[in-house]
Amino acid sequence: MRVSSSWRWQLSQAMRLVLRWCRRQRGGGASDRLWELWTYSKVLLKSLYFNSLSNSDTLLDCAFEPVYWTVDNVTRWFGVVFVCLVTLLTSSVVVIVYLFVLPTILSTYPYYWILWHLCCGHWLLIMVVFHYYKATTTSAGHPPKDKVNFPSVSVCKKCVSPKPPRTHHCSVCSVCVLKMDHHCPWLNNCVGHFNHRYFFSFCVYMTLGCVYCSVSSRDLFLDAYSSVEGYYQTAPPDFTPRESTAHKSIIFLWVLTSSVAVALGGLTLWHAMLISRGETSVERHINRKEAKRLKEKGKVFRNPHHHGRMNNWRLLLGVQRTSHWVTRVLMPSTHPPSGDGIMWDYTFTRRDPMAI
């Protein structure tokens, strides 16, 4: 009923403008009448879409909406492909290590180095698999829909529902996410309040695992590379199919793990810097704009979620006691994060929130 009445009112207003213009046709010149008609037409057109919130940014968002829609849907559907790719590449590295690297270690290294490689390698493998599984399967957290009495800072334009502090809308998942960091296509999941620790731990242990494989297979890589160069000689060396497969597999292993270690290591350092500042990837851009705006007014921006570097790490990792650095950080742990992602401790002091 409201939609129909609104259109009826707009139609009546348009008819009144046309009648008013027709009545004024008798007086004034033709140019005046055309200018008056043009002015009325602009007013009528603006009345259909203009409001106090319209600006150039809104116009650009509307113009690029098809592009955003395409990117979001492609990211959503390719998320499954990326997860399968991560699983396939990780499995191939593990298979190559077990078939070619580990036998060399067991046959040539001293017993203490063998023990170290067995413990370190399998520990990294367990941590990588555990945190990747938890990061992909754990929900990032969403605002409650059955509760109305919780703190909110704004209303989501897409969900048309209140947004708690640090909550942002994910256009790929089409839902608001608590303490949203970003949507990760390699996880096919949003990184938010309840899986942020799993995501960062996966990045750390995957980087360490790639460094471990790259360093451990360095000598084998140099030997394999020299052997592969011999394939193109006039009289190529006589290698068995197993030896040829081993050479190519070792080269693939070293190139893949070295490349991932560099790329993922840079991403891990970036997120470590954000965690030290008490920010997420989204909040980083928001806080920079806010700091610039306040600087122009002669003020200084203070991040209310920054509790000090060490305290920020304790909040993310859920460390409440010294023993938790071992049981919750160096070992697989499913403990929940601090807080519910809705209520936040807004403090400008650098005290230890765990000491309360």
C-alpha positions as a printed Julia matrix, in Angstrom:
356×3 Matrix{Float64}:
  0.0     0.0     0.0
  2.79    2.41    0.8
  4.52    1.76   -2.55
  1.34    2.33   -4.54
  0.46    5.49   -2.61
  3.98    6.81   -3.13
  3.76    6.31   -6.88
  0.33    7.89   -6.98
  1.66   10.92   -5.14
  4.61   11.24   -7.53
  2.27   10.91  -10.53
 -0.02   13.61   -9.18
  2.94   15.9    -8.56
  4.15   15.37  -12.12
  0.72   16.13  -13.51
  0.51   19.32  -11.45
  3.89   20.45  -12.78
  2.77   19.81  -16.35
 -0.51   21.7   -15.81
  1.32   24.59  -14.21
  3.7    24.76  -17.16
  0.78   24.67  -19.63
 -0.95   27.52  -17.83
  2.19   29.63  -18.02
  2.65   29.01  -21.71
  0.53   32.07  -22.53
  3.01   34.5   -20.94
  6.78   34.81  -21.46
  9.02   33.82  -24.32
  9.64   30.39  -25.72
 13.12   30.24  -24.19
 11.71   30.98  -20.73
  9.11   28.28  -21.07
 11.75   25.73  -22.22
 14.04   26.67  -19.33
 11.16   26.31  -16.89
 10.28   22.92  -18.32
 13.91   21.82  -18.04
 14.05   22.96  -14.4
 10.84   21.12  -13.53
 12.13   17.98  -15.24
 15.36   18.05  -13.22
 13.44   18.5    -9.99
 11.14   15.64  -10.91
 14.06   13.37  -11.81
 15.99   14.16   -8.63
 12.93   13.49   -6.53
 12.99    9.87   -7.69
 16.51    9.01   -6.49
 18.1    11.88   -4.58
 18.42   12.06   -0.8
 20.67   13.74    1.74
 23.13   10.81    1.74
 23.76   10.83   -2.02
 27.23   11.88   -3.12
 29.9    10.99   -5.66
 30.94    7.88   -3.69
 27.38    6.58   -3.75
 27.22    7.16   -7.5
 30.49    5.28   -8.07
 29.31    2.4    -5.88
 26.14    2.12   -7.93
 28.1     2.24  -11.19
 30.52   -0.49  -10.08
 27.89   -2.66   -8.43
 27.9    -5.18  -11.35
 31.7    -5.47  -11.02
 31.44   -6.03   -7.26
 28.74   -8.63   -7.79
 30.87  -10.51  -10.32
 33.97  -10.49   -8.09
 32.0   -11.62   -5.03
 30.35  -14.51   -6.84
 33.56  -15.64   -8.53
 35.35  -15.54   -5.15
 32.52  -17.51   -3.54
 32.57  -20.28   -6.13
 36.36  -20.41   -6.49
 36.78  -20.73   -2.72
 36.16  -24.47   -2.98
 38.75  -24.69   -5.76
 41.32  -22.83   -3.65
 40.73  -25.11   -0.66
 41.19  -28.18   -2.86
 44.35  -26.61   -4.3
 45.82  -26.01   -0.84
 44.98  -29.58    0.18
 46.47  -31.03   -3.02
 49.72  -29.04   -2.86
 50.22  -29.73    0.86
 49.58  -33.43    0.33
 52.06  -33.53   -2.57
 54.75  -31.94   -0.4
 54.12  -34.46    2.39
 54.28  -37.38   -0.06
 57.55  -36.17   -1.6
 59.1   -35.7     1.84
 58.12  -39.21    2.92
 59.26  -40.84   -0.34
 62.53  -39.03   -1.07
 63.66  -36.64    1.69
 63.01  -38.7     4.82
 64.79  -41.87    3.52
 67.88  -39.76    2.8
 67.78  -38.32    6.32
 67.38  -41.75    7.91
 70.28  -43.24    5.92
 72.85  -40.42    6.11
 72.2   -38.24    9.19
 73.38  -38.94   12.77
 70.77  -40.31   15.16
 70.28  -37.01   17.04
 69.56  -35.16   13.77
 67.21  -37.96   12.74
 65.34  -37.58   16.02
 65.16  -33.81   15.59
 63.82  -34.07   12.02
 61.21  -36.65   13.01
 59.93  -34.59   15.94
 60.07  -31.16   14.28
 58.68  -32.27   10.94
 55.72  -34.17   12.36
 54.98  -31.41   14.89
 54.79  -28.83   12.1
 52.62  -31.16   10.01
 50.15  -31.69   12.85
 49.94  -27.96   13.6
 49.4   -27.05    9.94
 46.66  -29.63    9.39
 44.91  -28.85   12.68
 44.81  -25.07   12.27
 43.84  -25.19    8.6
 40.96  -27.53    9.36
 39.76  -25.35   12.24
 40.16  -22.13   10.23
 38.04  -23.47    7.37
 35.32  -25.12    9.48
 34.97  -22.64   12.36
 32.45  -19.85   11.84
 33.9   -16.38   12.2
 30.9   -15.3    14.3
 27.82  -13.27   13.43
 25.63  -10.8    15.32
 22.73  -12.54   17.09
 19.42  -12.25   15.28
 17.23  -13.25   18.23
 18.61  -10.53   20.53
 17.9    -6.84   20.25
 19.47   -5.51   23.45
 23.15   -5.5    22.52
 25.48   -2.56   21.81
 25.58   -1.41   18.2
 27.37    1.42   16.46
 25.43    1.46   13.18
 22.94   -0.4    11.03
 24.12   -2.6     8.19
 22.78   -1.32    4.87
 22.79   -4.83    3.39
 21.42   -6.86    6.31
 19.31   -3.98    7.68
 20.24   -5.04   11.2
 22.3    -3.51   14.03
 26.07   -3.92   13.83
 28.09   -4.33   17.05
 31.48   -2.63   17.32
 34.21   -4.03   15.0
 31.54   -5.81   12.94
 31.53   -5.47    9.15
 29.51   -6.91    6.29
 31.11   -9.53    4.07
 29.83   -9.14    0.52
 31.04  -12.64   -0.42
 29.22  -14.44    2.42
 26.35  -11.88    2.44
 26.39  -11.66    6.23
 27.85   -9.45    8.96
 30.97  -10.85   10.67
 32.11  -10.13   14.23
 35.54   -8.47   14.33
 35.93   -9.11   10.64
 39.48   -9.14    9.31
 38.91  -10.22    5.71
 37.38  -12.92    3.55
 40.07  -15.49    2.75
 39.48  -17.42   -0.5
 42.17  -19.95    0.53
 39.96  -20.87    3.48
 36.65  -20.31    1.69
 35.65  -18.61    4.92
 35.67  -15.24    6.62
 38.37  -14.51    9.18
 36.71  -13.03   12.24
 36.45  -13.19   16.0
 36.14  -16.96   16.49
 38.67  -18.18   13.9
 41.21  -15.35   13.79
 43.63  -17.32   15.99
 43.32  -20.42   13.8
 44.0   -18.4    10.66
 47.08  -16.66   12.04
 48.46  -19.86   13.56
 48.0   -21.63   10.23
 49.96  -18.86    8.48
 52.76  -19.09   11.04
 53.09  -22.87   11.02
 52.7   -23.15    7.26
 55.5   -20.61    6.82
 57.69  -22.5     9.3
 56.87  -25.79    7.57
 57.84  -24.4     4.17
 61.08  -23.01    5.58
 61.81  -26.38    7.18
 61.22  -28.28    3.91
 63.21  -25.77    1.89
 66.23  -25.88    4.2
 66.09  -29.65    4.7
 65.97  -30.37    0.97
 68.53  -27.76   -0.1
 71.39  -30.21   -0.72
 69.05  -32.65   -2.45
 67.78  -29.81   -4.64
 71.3   -28.84   -5.73
 72.1   -32.44   -6.62
 68.81  -32.89   -8.45
 69.26  -29.63  -10.38
 72.73  -30.71  -11.52
 71.36  -34.07  -12.58
 68.51  -32.51  -14.55
 70.98  -30.27  -16.39
 72.72  -33.45  -17.48
 69.55  -34.58  -19.28
 70.3   -32.06  -22.05
 73.88  -33.17  -22.68
 74.93  -34.99  -25.81
 75.32  -38.2   -23.84
 72.76  -37.94  -21.04
 73.48  -39.93  -17.87
 71.68  -43.19  -17.41
 69.13  -42.65  -14.63
 66.41  -45.08  -13.64
 62.77  -43.9   -13.81
 62.68  -43.72  -10.01
 65.79  -41.51   -9.94
 64.38  -39.2   -12.63
 61.11  -38.93  -10.73
 63.01  -38.19   -7.53
 65.02  -35.39   -9.16
 61.93  -33.68  -10.57
 60.0   -34.13   -7.33
 62.78  -32.61   -5.23
 62.99  -29.58   -7.56
 59.2   -29.16   -7.39
 59.33  -29.45   -3.59
 62.07  -26.86   -3.14
 60.64  -24.31   -5.58
 57.12  -24.61   -4.15
 58.09  -24.43   -0.47
 60.56  -21.58   -1.03
 58.0   -19.52   -2.96
 55.25  -20.11   -0.39
 57.63  -19.31    2.47
 58.43  -15.9     0.98
 54.85  -14.98   -0.01
 53.1   -16.36    3.06
 55.87  -15.09    5.32
 55.23  -11.52    4.15
 51.5   -11.93    4.78
 52.19  -13.36    8.24
 54.42  -10.41    9.16
 51.7    -8.01    8.02
 49.09   -9.67   10.23
 51.56   -9.81   13.12
 51.97   -6.04   12.85
 48.18   -5.57   12.85
 47.8    -7.81   15.91
 50.49   -5.86   17.75
 48.5    -2.67   17.09
 45.17   -4.19   18.09
 43.72   -3.81   14.59
 42.19   -5.92   11.86
 42.76   -5.48    8.14
 39.5    -3.55    7.82
 40.19   -1.41   10.88
 43.64   -0.56    9.56
 42.13    1.43    6.68
 39.41    2.95    8.88
 41.88    4.02   11.58
 44.24    5.58    9.03
 41.45    7.74    7.65
 40.3     8.69   11.14
 43.86    9.55   12.22
 44.28   11.75    9.15
 40.97   13.5     9.8
 41.8    14.2    13.45
 45.33   15.34   12.57
 43.87   18.06   10.37
 41.96   19.28   13.43
 45.05   19.2    15.62
 44.0    16.06   17.51
 45.61   12.63   17.99
 43.82    9.38   17.25
 43.99    6.61   19.87
 42.85    3.11   19.01
 40.49    2.03   21.84
 41.22   -1.64   21.12
 44.98   -1.31   21.61
 45.92   -2.66   25.05
 49.67   -2.83   24.49
 51.59   -5.21   22.24
 51.95   -8.12   24.64
 48.38   -7.81   25.9
 47.08   -7.75   22.31
 48.85  -11.04   21.65
 47.49  -12.55   24.85
 43.95  -11.55   23.91
 44.22  -13.06   20.44
 45.94  -16.3    21.51
 43.87  -16.7    24.69
 46.92  -16.8    26.93
 45.93  -16.27   30.57
 48.78  -18.11   32.3
 52.42  -18.74   31.45
 51.71  -22.42   30.78
 49.22  -21.44   28.08
 52.1   -20.41   25.79
 52.85  -24.14   25.54
 49.42  -25.74   25.82
 47.51  -23.19   23.72
 50.13  -21.85   21.29
 52.68  -24.61   20.72
 50.13  -27.4    20.93
 46.76  -27.9    19.17
 44.02  -26.27   21.23
 40.33  -25.57   20.64
 39.89  -23.0    23.42
 37.52  -20.13   22.51
 38.78  -16.55   22.12
 38.49  -13.92   24.82
 35.03  -12.31   24.86
 31.97  -12.87   22.72
 32.86  -10.49   19.88
 29.99   -8.13   20.8
 31.08   -6.47   24.04
 34.55   -4.9    23.96
 36.71   -3.35   26.64
 37.19    0.24   25.52
 40.2     1.47   27.42
 42.91    3.96   26.66
 45.27    2.66   29.34
 47.99    0.1    28.69
 47.18   -2.29   31.52
 46.95   -6.07   31.44
 43.28   -7.07   30.92
 44.1   -10.65   32.01
 45.2    -9.5    35.43
 41.65   -8.65   36.53
